[in-house]
Amino acid sequence: QVQLVESGGGLVQPGGSLRLSCAASGFTFSSSAMSWYRQAPGKERELVAAISSAGGSINYADSVKGRFTISRDNAKKTVYLQMNSLKPEDTAVYYCKAQTWTSRNYWGQGTQVTVAS
């Protein structure tokens, strides 16, 4: 049974930081590309950051470059998203996605991030 469990969301003031985690199970994590998406109210889900299976290839949305960092620990089967200098426009539900080597996609349940004073 595939599971992706996000954690680390919450309420933070503008300029603050949060670290999201996504713990994976039920599939071969080390062979899977991982990514973080987000969806704000009334908006489509958008890609925030992606990392290849071995971590050698990383991509970010322009809106988060220089502020967010994606990383992974294959031994712990966990992917992280370090978010610094948060802005109100970063407010969204953040989702973890796995793409396996067979091109199957799995999603987590999401974690709410709210940036407000």
Secondary structure per residue as TSV (DSSP state, phi and psi in degrees):
chain	resnum	aa	ss	phi	psi
A	1	Q	-	360.0	121.3
A	2	V	-	-76.9	133.4
A	3	Q	E	-137.2	136.4
A	4	L	E	-127.8	116.8
A	5	V	E	-119.0	111.0
A	6	E	E	-86.8	151.7
A	7	S	E	-154.0	166.9
A	8	G	-	103.4	-5.3
A	9	G	-	-72.1	173.1
A	10	G	E	160.8	-166.2
A	11	L	E	-100.3	129.8
A	12	V	E	-141.2	150.4
A	13	Q	-	-78.0	154.6
A	14	P	T	-53.9	137.3
A	15	G	T	90.6	-9.7
A	16	G	-	-83.3	-175.7
A	17	S	-	-131.7	152.3
A	18	L	E	-143.6	153.1
A	19	R	E	-124.1	116.4
A	20	L	E	-90.9	145.8
A	21	S	E	-126.4	149.8
A	22	C	E	-135.3	110.0
A	23	A	E	-93.6	128.7
A	24	A	E	-111.2	149.9
A	25	S	E	-157.4	158.6
A	26	G	S	89.8	3.2
A	27	F	S	-153.6	172.2
A	28	T	-	-82.1	92.7
A	29	F	G	-60.2	-42.5
A	30	S	G	-67.6	-14.4
A	31	S	G	-103.8	8.2
A	32	S	S	-113.5	135.8
A	33	A	E	-74.2	143.8
A	34	M	E	-124.2	149.6
A	35	S	E	-150.0	161.4
A	36	W	E	-116.0	132.9
A	37	Y	E	-120.6	165.6
A	38	R	E	-143.9	154.3
A	39	Q	E	-139.4	116.4
A	40	A	-	-89.5	157.8
A	41	P	T	-55.5	129.2
A	42	G	T	78.1	4.2
A	43	K	S	-120.7	162.4
A	44	E	-	-78.2	156.2
A	45	R	-	-67.3	136.4
A	46	E	E	-130.0	149.8
A	47	L	E	-73.1	131.8
A	48	V	E	-101.6	-50.3
A	49	A	E	-158.7	151.3
A	50	A	E	-140.9	148.3
A	51	I	E	-138.7	137.9
A	52	S	-	-73.4	172.8
A	53	S	T	-59.1	-39.0
A	54	A	T	-96.0	-2.0
A	55	G	S	86.3	5.0
A	56	G	-	-81.1	-16.6
A	57	S	-	-125.6	124.5
A	58	I	E	-132.9	138.8
A	59	N	E	-134.5	148.1
A	60	Y	E	-130.6	150.8
A	61	A	-	-67.0	147.3
A	62	D	T	-57.7	-33.3
A	63	S	T	-68.9	-16.1
A	64	V	T	-119.1	-3.2
A	65	K	T	-57.2	134.4
A	66	G	T	85.7	-10.8
A	67	R	T	-116.6	-34.7
A	68	F	E	-108.7	148.7
A	69	T	E	-134.7	124.0
A	70	I	E	-97.7	141.8
A	71	S	E	-151.4	168.2
A	72	R	E	-146.0	153.2
A	73	D	E	-126.4	101.9
A	74	N	T	-68.3	-27.1
A	75	A	T	-68.4	-34.4
A	76	K	T	-95.0	-3.6
A	77	K	T	54.1	48.1
A	78	T	E	-137.2	139.9
A	79	V	E	-116.8	145.4
A	80	Y	E	-123.2	157.0
A	81	L	E	-136.1	106.4
A	82	Q	E	-86.7	122.0
A	83	M	E	-118.1	116.1
A	84	N	-	-115.5	164.9
A	85	S	S	48.7	48.5
A	86	L	-	-65.7	145.4
A	87	K	-	-120.3	157.2
A	88	P	G	-55.1	-33.9
A	89	E	G	-71.4	-5.9
A	90	D	G	-83.1	-7.2
A	91	T	-	-61.5	124.6
A	92	A	E	-178.1	171.0
A	93	V	E	-88.7	127.9
A	94	Y	E	-102.6	131.0
A	95	Y	E	-118.9	143.2
A	96	C	E	-97.8	138.5
A	97	K	E	-131.0	138.6
A	98	A	E	-112.3	136.0
A	99	Q	E	-119.2	112.3
A	100	T	-	-76.7	172.1
A	101	W	T	-67.9	-15.0
A	102	T	T	-94.4	10.7
A	103	S	-	68.6	22.8
A	104	R	-	-85.7	142.2
A	105	N	E	-111.2	137.1
A	106	Y	E	-129.8	144.2
A	107	W	E	-121.3	148.4
A	108	G	-	-84.5	179.7
A	109	Q	-	-85.9	-12.5
A	110	G	-	95.2	152.8
A	111	T	E	-136.9	135.5
A	112	Q	E	-80.9	131.8
A	113	V	E	-119.9	123.3
A	114	T	E	-124.0	123.3
A	115	V	E	-111.4	110.1
A	116	A	-	-159.3	153.3
A	117	S	-	-98.0	360.0
